Amino acid sequence: MAFADFGLLVSDMDSTLINIECIDEIADIKGIKPQVAEITERAMRGELDFAAALRERVALLKGLDESALRQVYEERLRLNPGAERLLDACKRFGIKTLLVSGGFTYFTERLKADYGLDYAYANQLEIIDGKLTGRLQGDIVDAEAKKRLLIATRDALELNPGQVIAVGDGANDLPMLREAGIGVAYHAKPRVSAEADIAIEHGGLDTILRLFH
């Protein structure tokens, strides 16, 4: 199969498309990175319920100025190696791009605008008077939501399952990786690498391009 035969690329954001876990870096600005990062790590390994772990971490951010989000985006967030080449190839071949994240819309919307992604979904932090309230708004984008969004986008584009490639690194990516025609684990947790169709342990995201002719 040629890469050009795909119609949709679905990607996780934190530690997949980008180099950081945004919530851990937000927590760092508040001075609580170790305790938040530990919960993140356990959630990504599949040891904790994702939604409960997310609410617990977001609650710890209560009172933080929303400027911390901009600081993380501008100073700490970078695309992972090979990401731009992969996204450029998608544009060249007319492959739509869907970013689905258990992280936050503040970051997904900016990435969508800055890099020309077609669709982006994530969790919305509640911000009142310029401060994080420690709560989320709306439904949580968890593992099942990622899978549902993949299916809904695939069906809207009238693609068959084999035309979808999905990339992720955490346990909450497993349902969408299974649903895709090709599920790619990128520098992933051991359980994810074991279950994915393809596991990339070395190199950048553009390694995907070399797997298909």
C-alpha positions as CSV (number, residue, x, y, z in Angstrom):
1,M,0.0,0.0,0.0
2,A,1.2,3.5,-0.9
3,F,1.0,6.3,1.7
4,A,-1.0,8.3,-0.9
5,D,-3.7,5.6,-0.7
6,F,-4.7,6.7,2.8
7,G,-7.5,9.2,3.1
8,L,-7.2,10.2,6.8
9,L,-4.3,10.5,9.3
10,V,-5.5,10.5,12.9
11,S,-2.9,11.7,15.5
12,D,-2.7,12.0,19.3
13,M,-1.1,15.3,20.4
14,D,0.9,15.0,23.6
15,S,4.1,13.1,23.2
16,T,3.0,12.1,19.7
17,L,2.6,15.1,17.4
18,I,4.4,17.3,19.9
19,N,7.3,16.8,22.3
20,I,5.7,17.4,25.6
21,E,2.7,16.5,27.9
22,C,1.1,19.9,28.0
23,I,-0.6,19.4,31.4
24,D,2.8,18.5,33.0
25,E,4.3,21.7,31.7
26,I,1.4,23.8,32.9
27,A,1.8,22.1,36.3
28,D,5.5,23.0,36.2
29,I,4.7,26.7,36.0
30,K,2.5,26.2,39.1
31,G,5.3,24.3,40.8
32,I,3.6,21.0,41.0
33,K,5.0,19.1,38.0
34,P,6.2,15.9,39.9
35,Q,2.7,15.1,41.4
36,V,0.9,15.8,38.1
37,A,3.5,14.0,35.9
38,E,3.2,10.9,38.0
39,I,-0.6,10.8,37.5
40,T,-0.1,11.4,33.7
41,E,2.4,8.6,33.5
42,R,0.2,6.1,35.2
43,A,-2.8,7.2,33.1
44,M,-0.8,6.8,29.9
45,R,0.2,3.3,31.0
46,G,-3.4,2.4,31.5
47,E,-3.2,2.0,35.3
48,L,-5.8,4.7,36.1
49,D,-9.2,5.6,34.7
50,F,-8.4,8.4,32.2
51,A,-11.3,10.7,32.9
52,A,-10.9,10.5,36.7
53,A,-7.1,11.1,36.4
54,L,-7.7,14.1,34.1
55,R,-10.1,15.7,36.5
56,E,-7.7,15.1,39.4
57,R,-4.9,16.8,37.5
58,V,-7.0,19.7,36.2
59,A,-8.2,20.4,39.8
60,L,-4.6,20.9,40.9
61,L,-4.3,23.7,38.3
62,K,-7.0,25.8,40.0
63,G,-6.1,29.5,40.3
64,L,-3.4,29.5,37.7
65,D,-3.3,32.4,35.3
66,E,-4.3,31.5,31.8
67,S,-1.1,33.2,30.5
68,A,0.6,30.0,31.6
69,L,-1.0,28.3,28.6
70,R,0.5,30.8,26.2
71,Q,3.8,30.4,27.9
72,V,3.8,26.6,27.4
73,Y,2.7,26.9,23.7
74,E,5.3,29.6,22.9
75,E,8.2,28.5,25.0
76,R,8.0,24.7,25.5
77,L,5.8,23.1,22.8
78,R,7.5,21.9,19.7
79,L,6.5,19.4,17.0
80,N,8.2,16.1,17.3
81,P,10.9,15.3,14.7
82,G,9.5,14.5,11.3
83,A,6.0,15.8,12.1
84,E,6.2,18.6,9.5
85,R,7.4,16.2,6.8
86,L,4.5,13.9,7.6
87,L,1.9,16.7,7.6
88,D,3.4,18.1,4.4
89,A,3.0,14.7,2.8
90,C,-0.6,14.5,3.9
91,K,-1.3,17.9,2.2
92,R,0.5,16.8,-0.9
93,F,-1.6,13.7,-1.3
94,G,-4.9,15.2,-0.1
95,I,-4.9,13.1,3.1
96,K,-7.1,14.8,5.7
97,T,-5.6,15.3,9.2
98,L,-7.5,14.7,12.5
99,L,-5.9,15.7,15.8
100,V,-7.6,14.0,18.8
101,S,-6.3,14.7,22.2
102,G,-7.0,14.0,25.8
103,G,-5.2,17.4,26.3
104,F,-6.7,20.8,25.8
105,T,-8.3,22.8,23.1
106,Y,-6.0,25.8,23.8
107,F,-3.2,23.8,22.2
108,T,-5.1,21.8,19.6
109,E,-6.7,24.8,18.1
110,R,-3.4,26.7,17.8
111,L,-1.7,23.7,16.2
112,K,-4.7,23.3,13.8
113,A,-4.3,27.0,12.8
114,D,-0.5,27.0,12.7
115,Y,0.0,23.8,10.7
116,G,-3.2,23.6,8.6
117,L,-4.8,20.6,10.2
118,D,-8.3,19.7,9.0
119,Y,-9.9,18.7,12.3
120,A,-9.0,19.0,16.0
121,Y,-10.8,17.8,19.2
122,A,-9.7,18.0,22.8
123,N,-10.9,18.9,26.3
124,Q,-11.8,22.5,27.2
125,L,-10.4,24.1,30.3
126,E,-12.8,26.3,32.2
127,I,-11.3,29.8,32.5
128,I,-13.1,32.6,34.4
129,D,-11.6,36.1,34.8
130,G,-8.4,34.9,33.3
131,K,-7.9,32.1,35.8
132,L,-8.2,28.3,35.5
133,T,-11.0,27.1,37.7
134,G,-9.7,23.6,38.1
135,R,-12.7,22.3,36.0
136,L,-13.4,21.2,32.5
137,Q,-16.3,22.2,30.2
138,G,-18.2,19.7,28.2
139,D,-17.6,16.1,27.5
140,I,-14.2,14.5,28.1
141,V,-12.2,13.3,25.2
142,D,-11.2,9.9,26.5
143,A,-10.2,6.6,24.7
144,E,-13.7,5.8,23.5
145,A,-14.2,9.4,22.4
146,K,-11.0,9.3,20.3
147,K,-12.3,6.1,18.6
148,R,-15.8,7.7,18.0
149,L,-14.2,10.8,16.5
150,L,-12.1,8.6,14.2
151,I,-15.2,6.7,13.0
152,A,-17.3,9.8,12.6
153,T,-14.6,11.6,10.5
154,R,-13.9,8.5,8.5
155,D,-17.6,8.0,7.7
156,A,-18.1,11.7,6.9
157,L,-15.2,11.5,4.4
158,E,-16.7,8.2,3.0
159,L,-13.5,6.3,3.6
160,N,-13.2,2.6,4.3
161,P,-11.4,1.5,7.5
162,G,-8.3,0.5,5.6
163,Q,-7.8,4.1,4.4
164,V,-7.2,5.4,7.9
165,I,-3.8,5.5,9.7
166,A,-3.7,6.4,13.4
167,V,-0.7,7.4,15.6
168,G,-0.5,7.5,19.3
169,D,1.6,6.7,22.4
170,G,-0.7,6.1,25.4
171,A,-3.2,3.6,26.6
172,N,-6.0,6.0,25.8
173,D,-5.0,5.8,22.1
174,L,-5.5,2.0,21.9
175,P,-9.2,1.9,20.8
176,M,-8.5,4.4,17.9
177,L,-5.3,2.5,16.9
178,R,-7.4,-0.7,16.7
179,E,-10.1,1.0,14.8
180,A,-7.7,2.3,12.1
181,G,-6.6,0.4,9.1
182,I,-3.0,0.8,10.4
183,G,-2.4,1.7,14.0
184,V,1.1,3.1,14.7
185,A,2.6,3.3,18.2
186,Y,5.1,6.2,18.3
187,H,7.7,6.0,21.1
188,A,4.8,4.5,23.0
189,K,4.1,2.8,26.4
190,P,5.0,-0.9,26.2
191,R,1.4,-2.1,26.2
192,V,0.6,0.2,23.2
193,S,3.7,-0.8,21.2
194,A,2.8,-4.5,21.8
195,E,-0.8,-4.1,20.5
196,A,-0.2,-1.7,17.5
197,D,0.2,-2.8,14.0
198,I,3.5,-0.9,13.7
199,A,5.7,0.3,16.6
200,I,8.2,3.1,15.9
201,E,10.8,3.0,18.7
202,H,13.5,5.1,16.9
203,G,13.4,8.0,14.5
204,G,10.8,10.7,13.8
205,L,7.2,10.7,12.7
206,D,8.4,10.8,9.1
207,T,9.4,7.1,9.6
208,I,5.8,6.4,8.7
209,L,6.4,7.7,5.2
210,R,9.2,5.2,4.7
211,L,7.0,2.3,5.7
212,F,4.7,2.7,2.6
213,H,5.9,3.0,-1.0
